[in-house]
């Protein structure tokens, strides 16, 4: 993601500068959450569990995500895209493993919990 203006830079930086996200991009929700909110919530819970015991550096986090995907018999994208939306509120961001490191374990786990709560409260319309 490249910023061409200061406004774009501020918009792209926002998820990293706030404690709580204030909504999720509707298009990304439709694409990555709305079709299977219960399954997404389960995958986010599995990620949170895996992350709670992982070293908090890019390589270890990538291994955790890809290993979980393999164990679940799904493509890594089925974890990465919902994870990105849960962490940033957006469908696009810098590399997800960089995002995780930048946010830190505590914030990342808190946002995963918030995303799961959101999915439970809005299963048919997760926006």
N, C-alpha and C positions, 0 to 999 in steps of 0.2 A: 504494500500500500504506500503510495507516494502522495504527499500533499503538494498541491500547487499554489495554495493560498494560505494565509494565516488562519482564516476561518476553517478551512479543511483540516489544517493541523490541529486546531483546538477541538474540532468535532471528533477526530480520530483519537485524540489523547484522552477524551472524556472518560471512557471506561476505566482508565488507569488512575484517575485522579479523584474518583468518588468512592465512598464506602459502599453504597448500595446502588444497583442499577435501577433506572426508572423506566422500565418497559423493555420490550424486545421488538426488533424489526418484524413487521407483519409478514413480509415476504419470506424471511428466513424461518419464521415459525411455521408457516404453511409448508415449507419445503422440508424442514428437519424435525419438527415436533408434532404437528397436528395430525398426521396420518396414523401415528401410533403413540399417543401420549403415555400410556402405561408402560409400554416397552422402553420408551426413551427414559422415563423416570427410573426404571429398573437399571438401565445401562448407566445412567448418571450416578445412581447409588453404588453400583459396582466400581465405577471409576473412583468415587470418593473413598471407598474402602481400600482400593488398591493404592491410591495416593497417600493415604494416611500412614502407610508403612514404607513409602518409597523415599529414596534419596531425592532431594529437591534440586536437581540439576537436569539440564535438557536431555542428555543421553539416557539417564535413568527414567525420566518421565516418558520419553518416547518408547523405551523398552516396556514400561508398564502398560501403556496404552496398546501398543501393538501385540504384546503378549496376551492381554485380556481379550482383544479382538479374536486372536487365534483360538484361545480357549473357548470363546463363545461361538466360534464358527461363523463369524461375520467379517466383512471387510473393515479395516481400520476407520474408513470414512464414516461408518455407522456410529462410531464413537466420537470421532474428531469433530464432525460438523455440529452435532447437538452440544458437545462440550464447548465449542467456540461460542455458540449462541448463549449458553448458560453463563459463561465467563465475561463476555463482552456485550451481550444484548444484540449482537450483530451477526450477519452472515459472513462477513469478511473481516479479517484482522491480520496482523503480522502472524508469523508462524506460531501455531498453538503451543508448542513447547516453550518458546520464548515468552509467550503470554503468561503461561503458568509460572515461570521463574520470576517474571516481573511482578506479577500480582502477589506472589508468596503463598505458602501453604494455607495459612489461616484465611486469607481473603478468598482464595480459590475454593476451599472447602465450604466456606460460608455461602458463596455464590451457587455452588452445586446444590446445597440444601435449599436455598431460596428458589432455585429453578424447579426442583422437585416439588416444593410446596405450591408453586405457581401452577405446575402441570396438574397437581391433584385438585386444585381449586377451579381450574378452567380446562377440563379434559377435552371438551368439544371445540373450544375456541381458545387456544393458548396464547393469543396475542395480548 
